[in-house]
Amino acid sequence: MEPNHPFDHKNHQLFLLSLFFFWFLAPLQAQNFQTYIVQLYPHDTVGSLFQTKLHWHLSFLEKAVLLEEEDPSSRLLYSYHTALEGFSARLADEEAAALRALPGVVSVRPDRRLELHTTYSYKFLGLNFAPGGAWTRSGFGKGSIIGVLDTGVWPESPSFSDQRMPPVPRRWRGACQEGESFNSSNCNRKLIGARFYTKGHRANMPEKPATLLEYVSPRDAHGHGTHTASTAAGALVPGAGVLGVGAGEARGMAPGAHIAVYKVCWFNGCYSSDILGGMDDAIQDGVDVLSLSLGGFPIPLFEDSIAIGSFRAMEKGVIVICAAGNNGPVPSSVANEAPWITTVGASTLDRRFPAFVRMGNGQILYGESMYPGNRFLKKGGKQLKLVYHAGERNEAEFCLKGSLSKSRIGGKMVVCDRGISGRAEKGEAVREAGGAAMVLANTEINQEEDSVDVHVLPGTLIGYQESIRLKSYINSTRHPVAQLIYGGTRIRRSRAPAVALFSSRGPSLTNPTILKPDIIAPGVNIIAAWPANLGPSGLQEDRRRSNFSVLSGTSMACPHVSGVVALVHAMHPSWSPAAVRSAIMTTADIGDHSRKPIMDGKEQAGVFAIGAGHVNPTRAVDPWLIYDIKPDDYITHLCTLGYTQSEIFTITHRNTSCREVLHQNKHFSLNYPSISVTFRQGSTSVMIQRTLTNVGAPDSMYSVQVTALQGVRVRVMPKTITFREINERRSYRVWFQSSRKTVKERSFAEGHLTWVHSRKSQYKVRSPISVTWA
């Protein structure tokens, strides 16, 4: 039965037509303009010279806009007050140059387009109802507010039910913004706020087909935002699954926390101007956690709007969690690298959806699929002829739409190489051309990565080695045939967690003195809430409907950590963002569930892939020791990196004399929970200092343990630390001595430094170490 929609089918064409005019025709008037973000020096005389900050911001546009007949306010997109001091506007190149020359302007930078980077994962992470567990001790995250910047929300999803939720916190200052198919009654005690931001996107948007469905409101038309919000703090939903596959009880990581949604992403991505608008409101609204499953490639911090907005959020006590990006396994691909951001990579679960390929020669290839046929255990389809169109001019091997001939593939099983188009899109292309089934084959770049989809026809995904075997079989016979055999849902039969192939890796490109990513969390084949107007494959042609679907990416890993952070915050509401991050990093696991090292493909995972390790919620709420950082410490850190006064002001909105700061902070090292050391040419010795704060028990003593680092001698002083009181602080120093006299090329070593409780050895506070020879 078709689910109810917020608008009936009669009005659907009118809705699409109105969207066409709203989204596509209006921006054509501004085709010569580009969107810029203008950052200003704080103005102490706003109250006396201008009525509001908005009037002050408009005064700059009045000086720069060249078209005399145009009202400068029509160019303004957003006036920022919290995440940034400044505004965004549509400007010609000459106008942007004129603004740069005005007194009081810090920077004028072009808007950037960024990309969007569970029924079982909470169990996998050890979240349960045990009396000493993270859920019960934190009240399931009760009282915490998670702000999610994404594609919006489908409020009718059962994951956003407010049954048994406490009242909205009195400190909440947010709003439930009405819009297309969304009104204030869509918010409740679970979904306490919803806003949307269109101005940056409309100003930058290229032409799109008028048939594209999009809601000019907080309502989600794409699924990504609904999925991430429910992963972080979704309510209990029994019997959840995707068309019968992967069925179980769905819950978010912090089911007692409140959610506020800020729709900053649309069908063509997420623009910095809209993201800053969302962050600006979220900070003022009173969120405790900001979850951003979006980003791009690494860029300098003073050009990174997320880094700049996050610094202001951190100063206000808001904990910012960001996805590391999906550009792995390329080294130094990790995004969202600012040290005041918690950066999350992706890992696998031990849940599998096997869908085997039995070839005509009797051999069986392992694959995975969430095609609904997989709910019938060991049910196989009939044997079909196999076709693979390799080396043709229209790139038919990639199964692009229009590249397949019905006369050649009708009624057959088609082999499609990954690449160029989306995985589910290939299945739709095969179905439209009359194909009966599909085998999606990984290429060398995908290796054995196994992100599954809810395909629109019988299909499975096989790894690179299996694809070589399949193509070899096809070439070995004149009549290749195959059969799909589904294996249902299997749990706890494989090693996990392991690093997802796509998860972006360190070392940090712009800030190598900080080890990134910080941590990893489940991000492969995550089942979570889904809009009722969209098929579970995410394709508009998909007429099936499900309250849940499956996605993979660091976008899915990010809200897992956001939810865990909400648990820690609920239990320790006075802790700083740095203290909360320290809690999840120093308690992370570096072994999988079989107590063997976490793997990255066929190799043991390194610190540039997993950071501190895999998030462990049970231990994170009770870390015993933490590494805390004050906002001023980040400024000193930026000075040690050689940032200029202007660049530091752009990031922090503070006038800083690095000469004075460094004179007052000799031998400074940021009190980060991980340790990153670089030996530059001619350097053989480095010393760093860290300070621990006791948040465990009084009269506690800890001893240090350091794993051997190849080519480095490590000395720690003191070797034991005693805390007489709670919140007492103790410092230690670490000397790294390189045994390598000459270095011909860049190389690395890694290990761990761990403080172990003298009487309770299960209490360990671990810091990963990376050493680089430049």
Buried (B, 14 or more C-beta within 10 A) or exposed (E): EEEEEBEEEEEEEEBBEEBBEBBBEEBEEBEEBBBBBBBBBEBEEBEEEBEEBBEBBBBBBEEBBEEEEEEBBEBBBBBBBBBBBBBBBBBBEEBBEBBBEBEEBBBBBBBBBBBBBBBBBBBBBBBEEEEEBBBEBBBBBBBBBBBBBBBBBBBBBBBBBBEEBEEBBEEBEBBBBBBBBBEEEBBBBBBBBBBBBBBBBBBBBEEBEEEBBBBBBBBBBBBBBBBBBBBBBBBBBEEBBBBBBBBBBBBBBBBBBBBBBBBBBBBBBBBBBBBBBBBBBBBBBBBBBBBBBBBBBBBBBBBBBBBBBBBBBBBBBBBBBBBBBBBBBEBBBBBBBBBBBBBBBBBBBBBBBBBBBBBBEEEEBBBBBBBBBBBEEEEBBEBBBBBBBEEEEEBBBBBBEEBBBEEBBEEBBBBBBBBEBEBBBBBBBBBBBBBBBBBBBBEEEBBBBBBBBBBBBBBBBBBBEBBBBBBEBBEEEEEBBBBBBBBBBBBEEBEBBBBBBBBBBBBBBBBBBBBBBBBBBBBBBBBBBBBBBBBBBBBBEBEBBBBBBBBBBBBBBBBBBBBBBBBBBBBBEEBBBBBBBBBBBBBBBBEBBEEEBBBBBEEEBBBBBBBBBBBBBBBBBBBBBBBBBEBEBBBBBBBBBEBEBEBBBBBBBBEBEBEEBEEEBEEBBBBBBBBBBBBEEEEEEBBBEBEBBBBBBEEBEBBBBBEEBEBBEBEBEEEEBEBEEEEBEBEBBBEBBBEBEEBEEEBBBBBBBBBBBEEEEEBBBBBBBBBBBE
